[in-house]
């Protein structure tokens, strides 16, 4: 399969892809986008606008009003003047009138919100929030804790508990996670592995999609440029496809290795002291496995993308014919992402041993929980076998497809191609 | 016909070299054998046997090739031979099966049945290194530079190194493109792109040059250029095979032809033999004056007006003299009277029929 001609095709692919501006741009921009995207999301979530927030907190009883005032006045956002809060005490009837008066201010956003804390909140902790924007989660996050504390203080303050008792009651439960595995000592688990799992899955997803589309475009271009028949007078379709796939796979591997460099540096050196919360429990073998798994996945999917490219003779048709391949990437991606919330789920366990799914689910699982060596080898074997099968299958479709132009073939025709003697 | 010639030592007086020996008929072959056996007897010495080489009269033999696409039988049991050192034309209408046949000869398609024999052995992928192929639908990588393109295609044929670079530069100079060697293909004019395409076809010095409808889409300058390349390669002893629907062109260039219609080979052999076989009762006439009186003559089988000339077929070969006499008697001014001459187009019509739509497709300038 690999000979001098495949090598020549591979070299051309490398020259075209690895040394292209697009490659450099993508390699350095993707991490920027990724972290930028995360940062942007966090920013948008926490951004409360240019102006300050004006709140009217109305309580039914002066006791609650006092507690709220005491609680809020300590908060930094109040001290800095970001939040301007007025505290009022009213019964329900007066509050209704007050709300009517404030309506204009709320609509013109002179007043961000009116919060009504009825006495019944001491039983059911239900408070009312009136605003032009009633689903302001970032604001809720900021004030929920303080209101809760104030209510707890009022509630227990009547019942002769010590302030320590009250402090204890106010606290939520905090999980300190420890990872238990066969080989290692019990380690304290942080968010680090979750972040790594998410990043790896995302990189895998993105890389397969990006390189696959690139591959498909290049096959379609060779068809529309009419260059493919000239090429086939020198190389066999198998040599051509292998050369293209190997060239693109190497490009992808180099790109992935560049992206993983920071992770390798964090894991293998002590240059970066991560806070305990973000400890990453990965080793060199896992990274190596990830790269190998990526390579296998890449070759598998490049074969699929190449055959989709060969079936159609323009980019638009090819894009619309891509959905079966897209499903094979998207579904495993979502499963892998959802593993973060429950790494031990049986779905994760099963799909990490199913062809195509395994490529994305297994690395995500491995970075979150301990996976037995047998399972790892099993998934490796399954993926390799899938790759070989896909290569044979894609080779056939590719061989028939690249010389066909004109009418868009139906899926049933494509299935017939598999039986053709070409 | 004898196809396998001889097994011999390469240093015998003929200076036989693989692919250079041109034997087109059995007479030449017999003479050569006689000469060879004489030398063999005279110089019965061990040092004459250096290499064992098989020499074939036929460079390529196409044997019973068939290929179907679904229900469509594109090529149906096609057989023909391409002699060494010849220009061979595969002739037929559009859609007759020429491209499919050529693709099978190139090992781009696998035949459903049949085989292609290259100098005695079943052809495999290695044939691709010895052939320069110019498909009807051709193209180059638009973003690649001229020199890169040439070297890449040579590398795909297994040729690299200084020699290829020099040869590429020679060709570029000859085609007045040397100053464009670092330009991108997309920056060249269409005509210049075609020139680059020709160079990629012949740069690796192939023994076989296969051209599928080579003149479609070429401007007059490049048509001439390609004709010159074909003739030059023939004098170098290369085998040139092309497919065309242009009968007139095939007639002027080919030594051998095969006619294909609806996937079947309906005629094949040397152009000379074919024309003499089909031309015995035919006269090609160029004249001035009215010849409509010929229509009533019982010995005339068919009259066909080709514009510049008229093709007339008599019922028996001896009647061409009667025809000449009749024309003179009727005071027709004869500019050319060519007995035993028939155009390839006429032969084709005779064999493949002459439906109206086919007329339009066929060009017979």
Interface residues (C-beta under 8 A of the other chain):
Chain A: X4 X5 X8 X9 X12 X16 X225 X226 X227 X229 X230 X231 X232 X233 X234 X235 X236 X403 X416 X421 X422
Chain B: X70 X103 X106 X107 X108 X109 X110 X112 X125 X128 X129 X131 X133 X134 X135 X137 X138 X139 X140 X141 X142 X143 X152 X153 X155 X156 X157 X158 X197 X200 X210
